[in-house]
Amino acid sequence: MTSPNPSGESQTLGGVRAEVRATPEYPFTPVHAPIKLDQNESALDFPRSLRELAARRMLTRDWNRYPDLHAETLRAKIGEYEDWDAAGVVVTPGSNVIIKLLTELGGIGQRVLTVQPNFSVYELEGQMLGAKLTRVPLRADFGLDVPAMRRELAAGGPGVLFLTQPHAPTGHLDDERDVRAVVEAAGDDWIVVIDEAYHQYSGSDYRSHVLERGNRLSLRTFSKAWGLAGLRLGYALAHPALAANLQKLVSAFNVSVLTQTVAEVALEHPEYVRQRADEVIWERGRVLAALGGMQRLHALPSRANFFLVRTPDAGDAYTFLLERGLLVRRQDKQPGLEGCLRVSIGSREQNDALVEALLELDGE
Ligand SMILES: Cc1ncc(COP(=O)(O)O)c(C=O)c1O
């Protein structure tokens, strides 16, 4: 087998758009460790009884046929669950895909406005797709800087505004009045996205704001509270006219029969989601209280299923935890998050191991 010639490779990339070449890869390196607290997943898998039900239902489906063109049955079930017009529901393999499609819808050659620090996908897609990207720094307490956001919106669209409630990776939940002030400052030439990937852990819900105006949209996912990150399914709730335009960008048959079947089973038995989210909220309180007296390290408050720990040296702290079998995520390269690690809430035992390790590190 001939191996590619590295210098030849760079000479042959002229067909790749400069924006893509200049964009860094998605910042994630898979690392294996006994206690995985690095991706804000649910510590618990989809309930066993529902897994069995989904597996049995899969046996009745046609695997040789394409699934519904635009997952009509699944969208109707999501609509029922969310009390939302099914024509305003758009589904894709993970909400990451919707972020890309929204950037295609309103960002290419136009503006993408978001905050900093933030979930990296908004800016990666914005950069790759050639949007004019603006990141407004959050306040020191991670709240939205409303006057600065207003100024940017007033400078004019068209474009896409990405807000995250509760925010990732800080876990901060803004005052609803601040979110309203920003959202209302966006004129009709902005698409306003409220990414609610973690809303089950914060008790917030921006559906009523989305209903008020046709340029707004809520993003949700099965990857967190539903315990189905492996399934890859996310959705948008929007006005039907906005959803219809977004839908044009969704590839045909983009949600597999397996994903549709499992999600339908989940939506028919959603009770476990609230119960588990409540358990995570309780554990989050317990862990943050246990870490409250730290001297050198600081665990920051959160309304999501993760929280930040500010350390004197994120690299050292990451290695210290990994040596004890705990995998967390470094966030210290993001402006405003110097020294920070992001840690998911795990099972009770995992959280105990985390608390013990952090207290030991704090005392060193
Ligand atoms: C704020 C935010 N939005 C969206 C996503 C993507 O979720 P999905 O798994 O549905 O692609 C994540 C995942 O970590 C996230 O943190």
The ligand as an ORCA input file, in Angstrom:
! r2SCAN-3c Opt
* xyz 0 1
  C     -25.673     23.395     23.902
  C     -25.694     22.164     23.084
  N     -26.436     22.142     21.985
  C     -26.493     21.047     21.196
  C     -25.758     19.913     21.507
  C     -25.766     18.785     20.522
  O     -26.567     17.778     20.851
  P     -26.861     16.584     19.844
  O     -26.306     15.382     20.536
  O     -28.356     16.558     19.719
  O     -26.183     16.829     18.525
  C     -24.982     19.881     22.656
  C     -24.205     18.672     22.981
  O     -23.360     18.602     23.800
  C     -24.934     21.037     23.459
  O     -24.164     21.092     24.552
*
